[in-house]
Amino acid sequence: MFHSYDVIIIGAGAAGLMCAIEAGKRGRRVWLIDHMTKIAEKIRISGGGRCNFTNIYAQSQCYLSQNPHFCKSALKQYTPQDFIALVRKHGIAFHEKKLGQLFCDDSSRQIINMLLTEAYQSGVKLEMQTRVLDIEAVPGGYRIKTSKGDQTCASLVIATGGLSIPKIGATHFGYETARKFGLNVIRPRAGLVPLTFDGALLERCKTLSGVSIEADVRYKKQVFAEGLLFTHRGLSGPSILQISSYWQDGEQIIVNLVPGTDIFKFLKDRKQSQPKLHASNALSEILPRRLAQSVCDEQACNGPLGGLSDTKLAAVARVVNDWHIRPTGTEGYRTAEVTVGGIDTQDLSSQTMEAKKHPGLFFIGEVVDVTGHLGGFNFQWAWSSGYAAGQAV
């Protein structure tokens, strides 16, 4: 059956652009549409405007999913090295910031321009400000009713992302489309997002707002050792953002503010060698001064070390090395970098991202229940899942 397009892709973000490029390279007639005015805003704002476009250590254990093995096939088909080769082809200078995180030297706009150049060279027709009004299955494909008219296609790709950062266009569209066609959706929630608190703990965070430290943050068996930042709403920083993707409502997290140092032993040694040294001054040797004072105030452990009992010192040590806290929530999708959950991977082919029960219907990128760690992993999932679908549409 003849369709007006071979492939229609809804969502012109990272995954949608990659899929369109690959489908176009294969000679497919591609229509890439998006409801927003500006293209790929999430790429533009990422990495402080320099786009953390991949991570050289991207592998399955860096992703959350109900099926942790699902992402392996796509990541193997299109690796970080493959995307790096594309970046180099376009002469974009980049650097590794830390932990395998790659950023543009100049601007994230270079990545967007690179993808647009590749898309146009592949013959992709791109149309922004195009709203999808309805989707229905037709013989041999799908009919899309849009604000720019109706079109049909053999393959339909949903690349509309999750719910994070609604101000740049995030909607429920992908999940609603999946449910319409009988696919299961794992409950979406905000990920890579600051944690919030109330009561005395919130007040303490407010007084410490701006203080940062390298910490270990644990939730059950998951641990992240990176920066932690006190804010006027609670806690943020890479270690907190990372753990937020795993954390469940009502549960505790455990923070070690000085990993690698036994604080009880440290204070005992100082008590013996410098009994007149005040506890807060001793702690400020290894903690920011405001944080050291806060810990001592909270535990009523002020004054010279020589006059403090070991029980008092042990209480201080617990707060520093083994701080159990219960967040009341997160800052939500407004500041979340990603959405955890999404289209159930049980309903998709890991090789092609095609819906098992609906030939020609594909879901890629953040809308799928695959969520990467902080540091370029989510963009790599967008490139890899987009590539995999692009070979199959």
C-alpha positions in Angstrom: 0.0 0.0 0.0 1.3 3.5 -0.9 1.6 5.9 2.0 2.4 9.6 1.9 5.6 8.8 3.9 7.5 5.7 4.7 8.2 7.0 8.2 6.6 9.6 10.4 8.5 10.5 13.6 6.7 12.5 16.3 9.2 14.4 18.4 12.3 16.2 17.0 14.6 15.8 20.1 17.8 13.8 20.3 16.2 10.4 19.7 13.8 11.6 17.0 16.6 13.4 15.0 18.9 10.4 15.2 16.1 8.0 14.0 15.2 10.4 11.2 18.8 10.6 10.0 19.3 6.9 10.0 16.0 6.2 8.2 16.7 8.9 5.7 20.2 7.4 5.0 18.3 4.2 4.1 16.3 6.0 1.4 13.1 6.2 3.5 10.7 9.1 3.0 10.7 10.7 6.4 8.5 13.3 8.0 9.8 14.6 11.4 7.4 16.7 13.3 7.3 18.5 16.7 4.7 20.7 18.4 7.3 23.2 19.7 8.6 26.3 18.0 12.3 25.6 18.7 14.0 22.3 18.0 15.9 20.1 20.5 15.6 22.5 23.4 16.8 19.8 25.8 20.0 19.5 23.9 20.4 23.3 23.9 20.1 23.7 27.7 22.0 20.6 28.7 25.4 20.7 30.3 25.1 24.4 31.1 24.7 25.1 27.4 27.6 22.9 26.3 25.7 19.6 26.0 27.1 16.5 27.9 26.4 14.6 24.6 27.6 11.1 25.7 29.6 9.2 28.3 32.5 6.9 27.2 31.6 4.4 29.9 27.9 3.9 28.8 26.9 0.4 29.5 23.8 -1.4 30.8 24.6 -1.1 34.5 24.4 2.7 34.1 20.7 2.5 33.3 17.5 1.9 35.4 14.7 -0.2 33.9 12.2 -2.9 35.0 14.3 -5.0 32.5 17.9 -4.1 33.1 19.0 -6.1 30.0 16.7 -4.3 27.5 19.1 -1.5 26.7 22.1 -3.8 25.8 21.2 -4.4 22.2 20.7 -0.7 21.2 23.8 0.3 23.1 25.8 -2.3 21.3 24.4 -1.3 17.9 25.4 2.4 18.4 28.1 3.1 20.9 29.5 6.3 22.4 32.5 5.9 20.0 30.0 6.0 17.1 28.6 9.3 18.2 32.1 10.7 18.9 33.0 9.8 15.3 30.0 11.8 14.1 31.0 14.8 16.3 34.6 14.6 15.0 33.3 14.4 11.4 31.7 17.8 11.9 34.8 19.3 13.4 33.2 19.9 16.8 35.8 20.4 19.6 35.0 18.6 22.8 36.6 17.6 26.2 36.1 15.1 29.0 35.0 16.9 32.1 35.2 14.0 34.5 34.0 10.3 34.8 33.8 9.9 31.0 31.4 12.9 30.5 32.0 14.5 27.2 31.1 18.2 26.6 31.4 20.6 23.6 34.2 23.1 24.1 31.9 25.8 22.7 28.2 25.3 22.5 25.4 22.7 22.5 24.1 24.5 19.5 26.9 22.8 17.5 25.3 19.4 18.3 21.9 20.6 17.2 23.3 22.0 13.9 25.2 18.8 13.3 22.0 16.7 13.6 20.1 19.1 11.4 22.8 19.0 8.8 22.7 15.2 8.8 18.9 15.2 8.7 18.7 17.5 5.7 21.5 15.6 3.9 19.4 12.5 4.5 16.4 14.0 2.8 14.3 14.4 6.0 11.4 16.7 5.9 11.2 18.6 9.2 8.2 20.5 10.4 7.9 22.3 13.7 4.7 23.7 15.3 2.8 20.7 14.2 0.3 19.3 16.6 -0.9 15.7 16.4 -4.7 15.5 16.7 -5.2 11.8 16.3 -3.5 8.5 15.4 -5.2 5.4 14.0 -4.0 2.2 12.5 -4.8 1.7 8.8 -4.0 -1.2 6.5 -0.2 -1.5 6.3 0.5 1.4 8.6 -0.9 4.5 10.4 -2.8 7.6 9.7 -1.7 10.8 11.6 -4.2 13.7 11.8 -2.2 16.9 12.5 -2.6 20.7 12.5 -0.8 20.6 9.2 -3.1 18.0 7.6 -3.5 14.3 7.5 -0.7 11.9 6.4 -0.2 8.1 6.4 3.0 6.1 6.9 4.2 2.5 7.0 6.2 3.2 10.2 5.3 5.5 13.1 7.9 6.5 15.7 7.0 8.1 19.0 10.0 10.1 20.3 8.2 12.6 22.4 10.3 12.2 25.6 9.1 12.2 29.2 7.7 14.7 31.6 10.8 16.5 32.8 11.2 20.2 32.3 7.6 21.0 31.1 8.6 24.6 30.2 10.4 23.3 27.1 7.4 21.2 25.9 7.2 18.0 27.9 3.8 16.3 27.7 2.0 13.0 28.4 1.6 12.4 24.6 3.9 9.4 24.4 2.3 7.6 27.3 -1.2 8.3 26.1 -0.3 6.9 22.6 1.2 3.8 24.1 -1.9 3.2 26.2 -4.2 3.8 23.2 -2.5 0.9 21.5 -2.6 -1.3 24.6 1.0 -1.0 25.7 1.8 -1.0 29.4 3.3 2.2 31.0 5.5 1.9 34.1 4.4 4.8 36.3 6.5 7.8 35.4 8.2 9.9 38.1 10.9 12.6 38.3 14.5 11.4 38.1 17.9 13.2 38.5 16.1 15.7 40.7 16.9 17.5 44.0 15.4 16.0 47.1 13.2 18.1 49.5 12.6 18.1 53.2 10.5 19.7 55.8 10.6 20.7 59.5 13.9 21.0 61.3 15.9 19.4 58.5 14.6 21.9 56.0 15.5 24.8 58.3 19.0 23.3 58.7 19.4 23.0 54.9 18.3 26.6 54.5 21.0 27.8 56.9 23.6 25.7 55.1 22.4 26.7 51.6 25.4 26.9 49.2 27.6 24.6 51.2 28.9 21.7 49.1 31.0 18.6 49.9 32.0 15.3 48.3 29.8 12.7 49.9 28.7 9.1 49.6 24.9 8.8 49.3 23.2 5.4 49.7 19.8 4.1 49.0 19.5 0.3 49.7 22.4 -1.2 47.7 22.9 1.8 45.4 25.7 4.2 46.3 26.9 7.3 44.5 30.1 9.1 45.5 30.0 12.6 44.1 29.2 16.2 45.2 26.4 17.1 47.6 24.9 20.6 47.8 22.7 22.1 50.5 19.9 24.3 49.1 17.1 26.4 50.5 14.7 23.5 49.5 16.8 20.5 50.7 19.7 18.7 49.1 21.1 18.7 45.5 24.3 18.0 43.8 25.3 15.0 41.6 25.2 12.4 44.3 21.7 13.4 45.3 20.5 13.7 41.7 21.8 10.2 41.1 20.2 8.6 44.1 16.9 10.4 43.4 16.3 8.1 40.4 16.3 5.1 42.7 14.7 6.6 45.9 11.1 5.7 46.7 8.6 7.9 48.6 8.8 7.5 52.3 12.2 5.7 52.4 15.4 6.8 54.0 18.7 7.6 52.4 22.1 7.4 54.2 24.8 10.0 53.7 28.4 9.8 54.6 29.7 13.4 54.5 33.3 12.4 54.9 33.8 9.0 53.1 37.1 7.4 53.9 37.5 9.0 57.4 36.3 7.4 60.6 35.1 10.5 62.4 34.8 8.9 65.8 38.5 7.9 65.6 39.4 11.3 64.3 37.7 13.1 67.2 39.1 10.7 69.8 42.6 11.3 68.4 42.1 15.0 68.5 40.7 14.8 72.0 43.8 13.0 73.2 46.3 15.2 71.3 44.5 18.6 71.6 42.0 18.4 74.5 41.5 22.2 74.5 40.5 22.2 70.8 36.8 22.9 70.3 34.8 20.2 68.6 33.5 22.4 65.8 37.1 23.6 65.1 38.3 20.0 65.0 35.5 19.0 62.6 36.1 22.1 60.4 39.5 20.6 59.5 37.6 18.1 57.3 34.2 19.7 56.8 33.2 23.2 55.6 33.1 25.4 58.7 29.4 26.1 58.6 28.6 22.4 58.3 30.9 21.5 61.1 29.3 24.1 63.4 25.8 22.9 62.4 26.6 19.3 63.2 28.0 20.2 66.6 25.0 22.5 67.4 22.5 19.8 66.4 24.2 17.3 68.7 24.8 19.8 71.5 28.5 18.9 71.3 30.2 22.3 71.7 33.2 23.2 73.7 36.7 21.7 74.2 37.0 18.1 73.2 38.6 17.2 76.5 35.3 17.9 78.3 33.1 15.9 75.9 32.3 12.3 76.5 33.0 9.5 74.0 29.2 9.1 73.7 28.9 12.7 72.5 31.7 12.2 70.0 30.1 9.0 68.8 26.8 10.8 68.2 28.6 13.5 66.1 30.4 10.7 64.2 27.1 9.0 63.3 25.7 12.3 61.9 28.8 12.7 59.7 29.5 9.1 58.6 26.1 7.6 58.9 23.5 10.3 58.5 20.0 8.7 58.1 17.5 11.2 56.5 14.0 10.8 55.1 13.2 13.1 52.2 9.6 14.3 52.0 9.7 14.4 48.2 11.5 15.9 45.2 11.4 19.2 43.4 9.4 17.4 40.7 9.4 17.6 36.9 10.1 21.3 36.9 13.8 20.7 37.7 14.1 17.0 36.9 16.6 16.1 34.2 14.8 12.9 33.2 11.7 10.9 33.7 12.0 7.4 35.4 9.5 4.8 34.1 7.7 5.0 30.8 6.7 2.5 28.1 7.1 -1.0 29.4 10.1 -2.7 27.7 8.3 -6.0 27.8 6.1 -4.6 25.0 9.0 -3.6 22.8 11.7 -5.4 20.8 15.1 -4.6 22.2 16.6 -5.0 18.8 14.4 -2.5 17.0 12.3 -0.7 19.6 9.1 -1.8 17.7 5.9 -2.6 19.6 5.6 -6.4 19.7 1.8 -6.4 19.0 1.8 -3.5 16.5 4.0 -3.8 13.5 5.4 -0.5 12.4 4.9 1.3 15.7 8.1 2.3 17.5 9.0 4.0 20.8 12.5 5.5 21.4 14.4 7.7 23.8 13.1 9.0 27.2 9.5 7.9 26.7 10.7 4.3 27.1 11.4 2.7 30.6 15.1 3.2 30.3 16.7 5.9 32.4 20.4 6.7 32.5 22.6 7.9 35.3 23.8 11.6 35.3 26.6 12.4 32.9 25.7 11.9 29.3 24.1 8.5 29.6 20.6 9.6 28.7 21.8 11.3 25.5 23.6 8.1 24.6 20.3 6.1 25.1 18.6 8.6 22.7 21.3 8.1 20.0 21.3 4.3 20.5 17.6 3.7 20.6 17.0 6.2 17.7 19.7 4.4 15.6 18.2 1.0 16.3 14.7 2.1 15.2 16.2 4.0 12.3 17.6 0.7 10.9 14.2 -1.0 11.1 11.6 1.6 10.1 
